[in-house]
Amino acid sequence: MKSVFVFLTAVTYLVCVPLHADHHGEKVEGIKPFVLIARLHALPEKAAEVIALSAAADRAVKAGEPGMLLHTFDRDPDDALGFVWTELYENSSALEFHLQNPDLIEYLDAVSPLLDAFTVELYGEVSKSAVDMLKATETPTKHYKTELGYIRDLTP
């Protein structure tokens, strides 16, 4: 859990976005960057296939999703079959785009039979429509809503 907090702290200092909490006095939902953590656990003897499929998905996301600001696939240091996708989205629209990406759908169809666990955690302000779209995939999802904090504006 400590690594998630370290990552979120780093994101606070690295993200360059305008800070608009509202529009004409009304709160606008889903316009800020947020983090998605997806935890995967491969079946025995399937880790290499999971890595190969994930590498192809990573290349496709990099090439076709400009709203994905960070996309890493890391191995659990305590479990050779455990992996974590860490994804930083520009905004909720970027997640909705990601969930409709044919390359992602193909990846999930191919990798799911190789896993015995797959969960998603969302951290930050995410629109209801994006959360609903993610939950519609039937992936176990937990949304940690922001209580406090900020995103530093580093635009020149």
Secondary structure, 3 states (H helix, E strand, C coil): CHHHHHHHHHHHHHCCCCCCCEECCEECCCCCCEEEEEEEEECCCCHHHHHHHHHHHHHHHHHHCCCEEEEEEEECCCCCCEEEEEEEECCHHHHHHHHHCHHHHHHHHHHHHHEEEEEEEEECCCCHHHHHHHHCCCCCEEEECCCCCCCCCCCC
